[in-house]
Amino acid sequence: MKRILAFLLVIFLGLGFLLAQTANKSKNYKYLGKLSANQYDPESVNNKFGQYGNPYGETINNPFSKF
């Protein structure tokens, strides 16, 4: 009886893990830049002239963007 319960537990945990991995892969992610204090790093959100720190693009610094 204990072996059956252990087997079922392993099966359910395995299926849960596989479903979680599949769900994570199906989401669309957008890279929003590097959280860095370096204002000269081109990927930093603190670089006001860079792609990810620009206050006018789709960045976290733009209050009108969806991020």
Phi, psi and omega in degrees: 000318180294325180293321179294316178296319178296319179298314179296322178297316179296319180297313181294321178294320178296316179294320178297319178296315180296320179294321179294320179294321179294320180294322180293325181286336184276347179283150176265122180250145176238127178288123185254009177107174182264131176280089184226147177278353182286112182280355179255355178288126183295339179261000183284145176283351177268358176273103185294342180255000181272177183292326186259349179251358182296126181284359183250350181264193176276075182233173179284348179272351180266116181292346181261356179277167182284357179259000000 
